[in-house]
Amino acid sequence: MIRRLAEGSARPRPRHAVPGLRFCNRHVVDLARALRPRVRGESKTTDLVSRWC
């Protein structure tokens, strides 16, 4: 079970990463439109996936 998603950091907790391809339904498009950029003006995939799951 996935409990949370985390972006990479200077001190990563796990010793592995799980790259992958996500297949989403069309509902995810509405969620993506509703995302607001972070302080640095960027949107993160983890923000979208966290809302979609």
C-alpha positions in Angstrom: 0.0 0.0 0.0 1.3 3.5 -0.9 1.0 5.8 2.1 2.5 8.9 0.6 4.5 10.2 -2.4 7.7 12.2 -1.9 9.8 14.2 -4.3 13.5 13.5 -4.4 15.6 15.4 -1.9 19.3 15.9 -0.9 18.8 13.2 1.8 16.5 10.6 0.3 14.9 8.2 2.8 14.5 5.0 0.8 17.4 3.4 -1.0 15.3 2.8 -4.2 13.1 4.7 -6.6 10.1 3.5 -8.6 10.0 5.3 -11.9 7.0 4.5 -14.0 4.3 5.4 -16.5 0.9 6.3 -15.1 -2.3 5.7 -17.0 -5.1 8.0 -15.9 -8.7 8.5 -16.8 -10.0 11.7 -18.2 -10.9 13.0 -14.7 -7.2 13.7 -14.1 -7.3 16.5 -16.7 -9.7 18.5 -14.5 -7.4 17.9 -11.5 -4.4 19.1 -13.5 -6.2 22.3 -14.5 -7.0 23.0 -10.8 -3.4 22.7 -9.7 -1.7 25.8 -8.6 2.0 26.3 -9.1 4.3 26.0 -6.1 6.3 28.9 -4.7 8.9 28.5 -7.4 6.3 28.6 -10.1 6.3 24.9 -11.0 3.8 22.1 -10.8 4.8 18.7 -9.6 3.6 15.3 -10.8 3.3 14.2 -7.2 0.8 16.9 -6.5 -1.4 15.6 -9.3 -1.0 12.0 -8.4 -1.8 12.7 -4.7 -5.1 14.3 -5.7 -6.0 11.6 -8.2 -5.3 8.6 -5.9 
